[in-house]
Amino acid sequence: MTPIKMGKAYRFIQIKKLLLKVTYLEENSSNFFISQRNIDAYKSQRVSNCLRASKVRKRRHGTPPRRQKLSPDALMRSPPGE
C-alpha cells in the first residue's frame, strides 16, 4: 500500500481501495481463509487508525481550540474589567 498522505480524502480513497481488494478476494476464491469477522475487524481497525492519526496530528500541530464568539449584547452586559 502506498504511504498515507496528509489529505483526509486521499486517505479514505486508499482505505476504500483496500476494502475493495479485500472484498474481491473474499468473493473470488473458493478457499479464502480469512473469516468475515477478521475482515470486519481489520477494516474497522484500519479506518479508526487513520482517524486517530489525523486527530493526533491536529493535536500536535495545534489547530487551536475554537473559542465561542460572544455576541455584542453579551459583551455589553459583562464589562471586561470584571
C-alpha positions in Angstrom: 0.0 0.0 0.0 1.3 3.5 -0.8 2.2 5.6 2.2 -0.7 7.6 3.5 -0.5 11.2 2.6 -1.8 14.1 4.6 -5.2 14.8 2.9 -8.2 13.2 4.5 -9.9 12.5 1.2 -6.8 10.8 -0.1 -6.6 8.6 3.0 -10.2 7.5 2.6 -9.6 6.7 -1.1 -6.7 4.4 0.0 -8.9 2.7 2.6 -11.7 2.2 0.0 -9.2 0.7 -2.4 -8.0 -1.6 0.3 -11.5 -2.7 1.2 -12.3 -3.4 -2.5 -9.2 -5.6 -2.7 -10.3 -7.5 0.4 -13.9 -8.0 -0.8 -12.6 -9.0 -4.2 -10.5 -11.7 -2.7 -13.4 -12.7 -0.5 -15.8 -13.2 -3.4 -13.4 -14.8 -5.9 -11.7 -17.6 -4.1 -13.1 -20.9 -3.1 -10.6 -21.5 -0.3 -10.4 -18.0 1.2 -9.2 -18.5 4.7 -9.8 -15.1 6.3 -13.2 -15.2 8.0 -15.6 -12.4 7.6 -15.2 -11.4 11.2 -11.5 -10.9 10.8 -12.0 -8.8 7.7 -14.5 -6.6 9.5 -12.1 -6.2 12.4 -9.3 -5.3 10.0 -11.5 -2.8 8.1 -12.7 -1.0 11.3 -9.2 -1.0 12.8 -7.8 0.4 9.6 -10.3 3.2 9.5 -10.1 4.1 13.2 -6.3 4.1 13.0 -6.4 6.6 10.2 -8.8 8.8 12.1 -6.8 8.6 15.2 -3.7 9.5 13.3 -5.3 12.6 11.9 -6.6 13.6 15.4 -3.1 13.2 16.9 -1.6 15.2 14.1 -4.0 18.0 14.7 -3.2 18.0 18.4 0.5 18.2 17.7 0.4 20.9 15.1 -2.1 22.9 17.0 -5.3 23.9 15.4 -6.2 26.0 18.5 -9.4 25.1 20.3 -12.4 27.1 18.9 -13.4 29.8 21.3 -17.0 30.9 21.4 -17.6 34.2 19.9 -19.5 36.4 22.3 -22.4 38.2 20.8 -22.2 42.1 21.1 -25.0 42.3 23.6 -23.3 39.7 25.9 -20.2 41.8 25.7 -22.2 44.9 26.7 -23.7 43.1 29.7 -20.3 41.9 31.1 -17.7 44.6 31.0 -14.2 43.3 30.6 -13.0 44.9 33.9 -14.7 42.1 35.9 
